[in-house]
Amino acid sequence: MEQLRKKIPGEEFDYLTLLDALANYAAPRDRISSLLRQGAIIRVKKGLYVFGDDIRRKPICRELFANLIYGPSYLSLNYALQYHGLIPERVTTLTSVTTGRSRLFDTPLGRFEYRMIPLSAFRTGMDSVALEDGRSFLIAIPEKALADKLLCERGIGIRGRRELQRYLEEELRIDPVDLSRLDPARLDEIAGHCGNLRVTLLARLVRQLRHVRKGDVHA
């Protein structure tokens, strides 16, 4: 195992990396099966693996796996809203948006959910978060995470600003002060890509809340 760990320094790796690391074995596929039975490596999804608990050197980055399990994708929706501190609930499912069809994966690392959005909306509002080892994962900026939530939700019946504000504050439990700190210019840009009434209303609402907050500061 020491040799395998030298060849694969990270905790997450794919099938080709594993095959290459076991190239000196006469039957590398048989060795992989043996490692899986021993729990030395764990298959997260076909072609994607992590080291088992006993030989793992550092915590697994589930956010990185969210980008790898199904793509193209980046973290968004409830998980990103929690990540950015906009909603109070603890979110265990890693939620992402994708241009492919919506999918759900239950894995040894937890549940990964992917919701489809239009390509034009997908192309904007993502950020890259760097890890200590030089790798990175993609996640929606706060404005885009909230826009994606509105874009993907069904049956919430939002037709005006008051209905939107009620949904954001009562259903999602987002603090109005946190809403007012979002960037309306970014939301305008995102709304232009989404072509969705709810996202357009969100940009207008944030602008109004910012105006009220500034008025309170100068009062």
Summary of the structure (lengths in Angstrom):
residues: 219
radius of gyration: 21.2
end to end distance: 66.7
largest distance: 77.7
contacts: 659
relative contact order: 0.11
helix: 48%
strand: 19%
